[in-house]
Amino acid sequence: MGEATTRTSGTPAAGQWFPPEWPDRIRALARGEITPPDPRPSATVLLLRDSPHAAAPGPEVFLLRRRTSMAFAAGACAYPGGGVDPRDHTPLNWAGPGPAGWAKRLAVDEATAQSVVCAAVRETFEEAGVLLAGTTPDDVVSDITGDDWEADRRALVSRELAFSEFLARRSLVVRDDLLGGWARWITPEFEARRYDTWFFVAVLPEGQHSRNASTEADRAGWTAPADALAGYRAGELLMMPPTVATLRALLPHARADDALRAAGDRDLAPVLARARLDGERVVLSWPGHDEFERSVTADGEATPSPPASPPAAPGDRPASDAPGKDTP
């Protein structure tokens, strides 16, 4: 993941992803010329493992780089995830909290909780080839590398097969107890494609292997959060503010399991970007995350508002130490 990424027009210093059309849309929204679309519920998973490298201990996270042809966040690094499918509402067999428990944790109704957690597990299988499910509530499938598993994964991606049908046919229960709620970010009102995204953490199950199974990514791999953040600061990796913020939150944890255990105490209050007009400039801000504030001129040039750059968090490594490690 250390390969340099081409920035889009309007991208500010460092690697903060910034759509060049935002200033015009913000002004149009202020004039009442456009109506914000409703955000689509979605889920994404910070898939973690402990580093296999003795010289660099600590958790690693699985990152995808979105293809530059994508309409949303082209070229940006992200986690496996995607929007809720209507069939994600179909009842499933759960090993963990289930819809009632997740509704309380996510502060939503049970139907929404069911669909969001189902989407998190389904998308992780579709995009990373990792399945959080087992034949019993205490078991996790291990070897899912066979052609029959791949055929099912492709059928899920094409929507020929519902996730509930896939699980039932293989007599599997969802290991939702292996997920931890990590954050919630909502795409701002001035973005044409909006998502209400719940971020989860999960540890790579023993015996399973990740891979770039996503049609939306041109590269994927495991990297230390500090290395990914160093690449972002150097402008080598494009990232959206939610990706940067959730990576930073991993830095205090010495092991992948530590992060999963800490998830229960995480604040899941939604973060929604704001914009205000300051003469010819547009000022973008993310409440609680001052390091992402940007002042954008009429010609699309964006500069950081104070502080000038995100503060280095403990354990944050220099960019020269951020080569990244491709799958597997």
RADARA-V970409 format. One record per pair of residues at least 12 apart in sequence whose ideal C-beta (glycine too) atoms are under 6 Angstrom apart, sorted by the first residue. I is the first residue (numbers start at 1). J is the second residue. Records with the same first field share a line. If there is no record, write none. Layout:
# RADARA-V970409
I->J / J
This chain:
# RADARA-V970409
1->63 / 221 / 223 / 324
2->231 / 322 / 323 / 324
4->236
5->75 / 237 / 238
10->300
12->294 / 302
14->233 / 235
15->232 / 235 / 237 / 238 / 239
17->73 / 76 / 238 / 240
18->302
20->300
22->190
23->282 / 296
25->190
26->190 / 275 / 282
29->190
36->189
37->194
39->186 / 187 / 194 / 195 / 196
40->83 / 195
41->84 / 116 / 196
42->83 / 195 / 197
43->81 / 116 / 119 / 120 / 198
44->79 / 81 / 197 / 199
45->79 / 80 / 120 / 124 / 200 / 202
46->61 / 79 / 201
47->62 / 128 / 202
48->61 / 203 / 256 / 259
49->204 / 256
50->255 / 256
59->256
60->222 / 224
61->225
62->128 / 210 / 222
63->77 / 223
64->78 / 214 / 217 / 220
65->77 / 217 / 218 / 219
66->78 / 216 / 217
67->218
70->216
72->193
73->240
75->238
76->238 / 239 / 240
77->237 / 239
80->123 / 124 / 127 / 128
81->123
82->123
84->115 / 119
87->162
88->115 / 118 / 119
89->111 / 115
90->164
92->164 / 174
93->173
94->174 / 176
95->137 / 173 / 175 / 177
96->176 / 177
99->113 / 114
102->117
105->181
116->198
117->176
120->200
121->174
122->163
126->156 / 157
127->213 / 214
128->210
129->211 / 213
130->208 / 210
131->144
132->175 / 178
133->172 / 174 / 175
134->175
137->173
140->175 / 205
142->207
152->166
178->202
179->200 / 202
180->201 / 260 / 263
181->263 / 268
182->199 / 200 / 201 / 263 / 266
183->199 / 246
184->198 / 268 / 270
185->197 / 242 / 271
186->270 / 272
188->273
190->275
199->246
201->259 / 260 / 263
203->256 / 260
209->328
210->327
211->327
212->327
220->327
221->324 / 325 / 326 / 327
222->325
223->324
225->247 / 250 / 251
226->315 / 316 / 317
227->317 / 322
228->247
229->247 / 316
230->317 / 318 / 319 / 322
231->319 / 322
234->319
241->286 / 292
245->289
248->313
251->313 / 315
271->286
273->286
280->298
281->295 / 297
282->296
283->295
291->310
293->305
